[in-house]
Amino acid sequence: MTKAELVNLIAEKANITRVKAEAVVNTIFDSMVEALMRDDRIEIRGFGSFVNRGYEAYKGRNPRTGDVINVQSKKLPFFKVGKELKEEINRQR
């Protein structure tokens, strides 16, 4: 599902304009990004959680030239699926 499809689905189900639905989706996504930038954990009950994972700096290689390069430490968002969502996806229909 794309962001545009999500906006259209929300507009249809909530019986609101596409512009209002897009504002809702953008507000939710922007709030989630801001929370992750503050290193906050995001937990959506029944769906899953987002948390930043830290990775230390290391020496890597440029695959094209073979030169050694220093890769800086970084944080990457990680999603862990919730129990209810996992069960719903794997339920026999």
N, C-alpha and C positions, 0 to 999 in steps of 0.2 A: 504494500500500500504506500502510495506517495503522499506527500504533504497535501497536495491539491486534492487527492481523493479523500483524505481525512477531513479536510475543510468542507468538501461537498457533502460528505456523510453527516457531519455534525449539523450543517445548515438544514439538511433534509429532516433529520431526526428531531432536532430542537425547534423546527419550524421558524428559523431565523434567516436573515439574509446571509449571503455568502461573505459579504464584507464583515459582518459581525462575527461569523464563525471563524474567519481568518484571524480576526483580532484576538479571539479566545485562544486559538491554537498558538499564535505567536507569543501571547502573554505566558502561556504555560511553558513553551519551549525556552523562552528568554529567562524565565524564573528558574528553570532547571539548570541552564548554563551558568547563571549567576551563582546559584547554590554550589555547583561543582567548582567554580572558580574560588569560592570561599573555603573549599575543602569540606563542605557539608555533605552529609550522606542524605540521599533522597530515597525514601521508602514509600512505595505505593502498595498498600495492603492488597493481597490477592493477585498482584501483578508481578512485582519484583522490586529490586533496589539497585541504585546506582551509587558507586563509591569510586574515589580516585585511588589508583594503585601507583606507588612510587617505584621507579626503576633507577638504580645507581648508574653512574657514568661508567663507560667501558671503552676499550679500544676495539675498533672494528676495521674492516677492510673495504675499500672501494672496489666493487666487483669488476669494474671496467679496467682500472689501472693496477689494482693489487696494492695500492698505497695504504698504509696504516692511517686511520683517522680516529680522532677522539670524538666519541659520541657523548654528549652531555646528559646529565641526569634529567629525568622527565617524569611527569605524572600523566597517566592515561585513564580515562573513565572506563569502568568495568561494570557490566550489568549482570546481576545474578537473578535468575528467574525465580518467582515465588512458587511455593508448593501448590497453591490452588491453580495457577496457570499451567504448571507442568502437568498436573492431573487432568485438567480439562483438555489439553492438547493430546494427551495419550489415551484418553477415554475411548473405548470402542463405540462406534456409532452404529 
